[in-house]
Amino acid sequence: MTEKYKIYLSEDTKARLINDAELFEFTRNDGTVNLNGFLKELIVNYFEQYRKDNDELLNSVVNELTSVKSMKSKEASALADKIIRTYITNKETGTGKSTVITLTVSGESYNIIQIIENNLLQDNSMSGYIKDMFLSYLSIPRNKREEIIFKETYETIYRAIAESKVLTFTSAFSGKKGPVRVEPYLIATSKEEQFSYLLCHGHNYNNDHTFRISRMRNVFITTDTFVRKKTVADRLTGIGMKHPHSAAPEVHAVIEMSARGKQMYRMIVKNRPAVSEIDGDKYYFDWPEMQLEDYFRRFGKEAVVLRPRRLKEKLQKYYSEAIEAYVN
């Protein structure tokens, strides 16, 4: 069965949902954002948690109200529901302008909508209930929202880690064709991006790796087990604390910053390398080379690499090719 529902939201709420759909790479074949596919996944994976949290909040408010002797239980329940929907779950930010989206549900998302429609609306509308669910979801930190949307993937990874089982999966960003086989050790979150990464060790090759969980597909626990090595666990834990988005070896880099460069370093926080030491205009980093290159490409003449030589040559080439392209 397939059904369509009109959901009324503020423009700000819709924009934030679209942003999550983009960040978590819900796209159609033509590359456009698949908002409906994302919202169906949100409803399927978040409904039980949302209902449970809502029930606990409602019961808590009811208990407080019924402690007043003159308040009857039925009256307290109705008042508590109104308080929650009016003052807690129904707060939207932005310009106040409203918009409408058409939510098309089928399969499991259709079944959940039917449960809501038949049991949970009371004096609320379907649009109001779904809007409240979306607002509740958006109030959660991004890395936890990622865990909601990719719930099945997370559960599989956690089980493989607990049981020391080899994982296989596919990833368009792994640089390898076919499934990847890894020994999973831990999940860590990038503080700047708020994405979570699987930190693991290659099963058939002696390399550490990280994979963004929202980009992992067809995750499968094999029957093969592995022995967790303390040296590997300690090394991956250190990577997870500093830069979970990259398991590449660190280099010792020295970068000379202008006043503008120092200001840019303070302002550009996404994937920002942690500075090890500052000596006047010289900033010292112990960080993966590729991450340093990607980060400082945005600085131009405001940050000049003094060493290592290879990193300096890479950025020289990058800027030289850019100049050539503009001249031509």
Buried (B, 14 or more C-beta within 10 A) or exposed (E): EEEEBEBBBBBBBBEBBBEBBBBBEBBEEEEEBBBBBBBBBBBBBBBEBBBEEBEEBBEEBBEEBBEEEEBEEEBBBBBBBEBBBEEBBEEBEBEEEEEEBEBBBEEBBBBBBEEBEEEEEEEBEBBBBBBBBBBBBBEBEBBEBBBBBBBEBBEBBEEBBEEBBBBBBBBEEBEEEEBBBBBBBBBBBBEEBBBBBBBBBEBEEEEBBBBBBBBBEEBBBEEEEBEEEEEBBEBBBEBBEBBBBBBBEBBEBBBBBBEEBBEBBEEBEEBBBEBEEEEEBEBBBBBBBEBBBEBBBEBBEBBBBBEBEEBBEBBEEEEEEEEEEEEE
